[in-house]
Amino acid sequence: MANSINTNVGAQVALQNLNQTSRELAVTQNRVNTGQKVSSAKDNGAIWATAQNQKANMQVLNTTRNTLQRTQSVNDVGLAAGDTIMDALRQMKELAAGPASTARDADLAALRTEVVAAQAAAVFDGTAALSGLTLTIAAAPTAGQIDADIASAISALQTLGTSSKSTERSLAFNDKLQDALEAGIGNLVDADLAKESARLTSLQTKQQLGVQALSIANSSSSGLLSLFR
């Protein structure tokens, strides 16, 4: 290569290499800082767009999960109240089988009040959990009325139990689907931090060498001047 005071080809090449190293270093530093190899559309438009669509799908699944959790809460409240109701109804049936008396009728009335109160209290977020439970309201119910109430309670609680089990399965599926989407998004955009860390060290070393190479190339002009001394 000819020596020239007008064109320093060596310095130009060294500068180009240094600029390229600086660009690569900036990309790697961004990956280390964000933990992502694709953090914006600038990094990779197609992958970024796919990731955004999947993130939107995850938001939908979050809404679905909230709805299912609310349904489960309604079911749980209803089943808890149902335990109290069934216990009271069984006691009422036992009392109704005994001899009639003022004390027995008072006990039946008290238990009936407990049943009605438990049904009224079985509410979550404005939703009555036992709205499907039809009771025979009577201060001193007959054995036939109590049997009808027990049958109604069993039917309502069976429906709640089936709904609760179904909701549990739906929640489990929803969670698995969310996990799969999250993993898929990670595969698309997450950076391999071990690999990027090693690359960062390599590029930093390369940058330092590039600066030295540029300095050496720029010093060639001083060598030309020495020829004329």
C-alpha positions in Angstrom: 0.0 0.0 0.0 1.4 3.4 -1.1 2.0 6.0 1.6 -0.1 9.2 1.0 -0.8 12.4 2.9 -4.1 12.8 1.1 -5.6 9.4 1.8 -5.0 7.2 4.9 -6.6 3.9 3.8 -5.4 2.1 6.9 -7.1 4.7 9.1 -10.3 4.4 7.1 -10.4 0.6 7.4 -9.6 0.8 11.1 -12.4 3.3 11.6 -14.9 1.2 9.7 -14.0 -1.8 11.8 -14.3 0.2 15.0 -17.7 1.6 14.0 -18.9 -1.9 13.3 -17.7 -3.2 16.6 -19.4 -0.2 18.4 -22.7 -1.1 16.7 -22.4 -4.7 17.6 -21.5 -3.7 21.2 -24.5 -1.5 21.5 -26.8 -4.3 20.4 -25.2 -6.7 22.9 -25.3 -4.2 25.7 -29.1 -3.6 25.0 -29.7 -7.4 25.2 -27.9 -7.7 28.5 -29.7 -4.6 29.9 -33.2 -5.8 28.8 -32.7 -9.5 28.9 -34.2 -9.7 25.5 -32.8 -10.3 22.0 -35.9 -8.7 20.5 -37.1 -5.8 22.6 -38.5 -3.6 19.8 -39.7 -3.8 16.2 -36.3 -2.4 15.2 -34.5 -5.6 16.4 -36.7 -8.0 14.3 -40.0 -6.8 13.1 -41.6 -10.2 12.3 -40.6 -11.8 15.7 -41.6 -8.6 17.6 -45.0 -8.6 15.9 -45.6 -12.3 16.7 -44.6 -11.7 20.3 -47.0 -8.8 20.6 -49.9 -10.9 19.3 -49.1 -13.6 21.8 -48.9 -11.1 24.7 -52.4 -9.9 23.7 -53.6 -13.5 23.8 -52.2 -13.7 27.3 -54.1 -10.7 28.4 -57.3 -12.4 27.2 -56.4 -15.5 29.2 -55.8 -13.2 32.3 -59.4 -11.9 31.9 -60.7 -15.5 31.5 -58.8 -16.5 34.6 -60.3 -13.7 36.6 -63.8 -14.7 35.4 -63.2 -18.3 36.4 -61.8 -17.4 39.8 -64.9 -15.3 40.5 -67.1 -18.3 39.5 -65.1 -20.5 41.8 -65.5 -18.0 44.6 -69.3 -18.0 44.2 -69.2 -21.9 44.2 -67.1 -22.0 47.3 -69.4 -19.6 49.2 -72.4 -21.7 48.1 -70.8 -25.0 49.1 -69.8 -23.6 52.5 -73.3 -22.3 53.2 -74.6 -25.6 51.9 -72.8 -27.5 54.6 -74.6 -25.4 57.2 -78.0 -25.8 55.5 -77.7 -29.6 55.1 -76.7 -30.0 58.8 -79.6 -28.0 59.9 -82.1 -29.8 57.6 -80.9 -33.2 58.9 -81.5 -32.0 62.5 -84.9 -30.8 61.5 -85.8 -34.2 60.0 -84.7 -35.9 63.2 -86.8 -33.5 65.3 -89.8 -33.9 63.0 -89.7 -37.7 63.5 -90.2 -37.2 67.3 -93.3 -36.4 69.2 -94.9 -33.0 68.7 -94.3 -30.4 71.4 -93.9 -26.7 71.9 -90.1 -27.1 72.5 -89.8 -29.2 69.3 -91.6 -26.6 67.2 -89.4 -23.9 68.7 -86.3 -25.9 67.8 -87.6 -26.5 64.2 -88.3 -22.8 63.9 -84.8 -21.8 65.0 -83.2 -24.3 62.6 -85.4 -23.0 59.8 -84.2 -19.5 60.6 -80.6 -20.8 60.3 -81.3 -22.3 57.0 -82.9 -19.2 55.6 -80.1 -17.0 57.0 -77.4 -19.2 55.5 -79.0 -19.1 52.1 -79.3 -15.3 52.2 -75.7 -14.9 53.3 -74.3 -17.1 50.5 -73.5 -14.1 48.3 -70.2 -13.2 46.6 -69.7 -10.0 44.7 -73.4 -9.5 44.4 -74.1 -13.0 43.1 -76.4 -15.3 45.2 -74.6 -18.6 45.2 -77.8 -20.6 46.2 -80.3 -18.8 44.0 -81.4 -22.3 42.7 -82.3 -23.5 46.2 -86.0 -23.4 46.8 -87.1 -23.8 50.4 -90.5 -24.4 52.0 -90.8 -21.4 54.4 -92.8 -22.6 57.5 -92.2 -21.9 61.2 -93.0 -25.5 62.0 -92.5 -27.6 58.9 -93.9 -31.0 58.4 -91.7 -34.1 57.7 -92.8 -33.9 54.1 -91.8 -30.3 53.8 -88.4 -31.0 55.3 -87.9 -33.9 52.9 -88.7 -31.6 50.0 -86.2 -29.0 51.3 -83.5 -31.7 51.7 -84.1 -32.8 48.1 -83.9 -29.2 46.9 -80.7 -28.6 48.8 -79.1 -31.8 47.5 -80.0 -30.8 43.9 -78.6 -27.3 44.3 -75.4 -28.4 46.0 -74.9 -31.1 43.5 -75.1 -28.5 40.7 -72.6 -26.3 42.6 -70.2 -29.2 43.1 -70.3 -30.1 39.4 -69.7 -26.4 38.5 -66.9 -26.2 41.0 -65.1 -29.2 39.6 -65.5 -28.0 36.0 -64.2 -24.6 37.0 -61.2 -26.1 38.6 -60.4 -28.0 35.4 -60.9 -24.9 33.3 -58.5 -22.9 35.6 -55.9 -25.6 35.4 -56.1 -25.6 31.6 -56.0 -21.8 31.4 -52.9 -21.8 33.6 -51.2 -24.4 31.5 -52.0 -22.4 28.3 -50.7 -19.2 29.9 -47.5 -21.0 30.8 -47.1 -22.4 27.3 -47.6 -18.9 25.8 -45.2 -17.3 28.2 -42.6 -19.9 27.4 -43.2 -19.5 23.6 -42.8 -15.7 23.9 -39.6 -16.2 25.9 -38.2 -18.5 23.2 -38.9 -15.8 20.6 -37.6 -12.7 22.4 -35.5 -13.6 25.4 -31.7 -13.4 25.2 -29.2 -16.1 26.2 -27.6 -14.0 28.9 -24.6 -16.3 29.3 -23.9 -16.1 25.6 -24.5 -12.4 25.5 -22.2 -11.8 28.5 -19.4 -13.6 26.8 -20.0 -11.7 23.6 -20.0 -8.4 25.5 -16.6 -9.1 27.0 -15.3 -10.1 23.5 -16.6 -7.0 21.9 -15.3 -4.7 24.6 -11.8 -6.2 24.0 -12.3 -5.9 20.3 -13.3 -2.3 20.7 -10.1 -1.5 22.7 -8.0 -3.1 20.0 -9.8 -1.2 17.3 -9.0 2.1 19.1 -5.4 1.1 19.2 -5.4 0.1 15.5 -6.9 3.4 14.6 -4.3 5.2 16.6 -1.5 3.3 14.9 -3.0 4.0 11.4 -3.3 7.7 12.2 0.3 7.8 13.3 1.5 6.8 9.8 1.3 10.5 8.7 3.9 11.3 11.3 6.1 8.7 9.6 5.8 10.5 6.3 6.9 13.8 7.8 10.0 12.2 9.2 11.2 11.4 5.7 11.5 15.1 4.9 13.5 16.0 7.9 
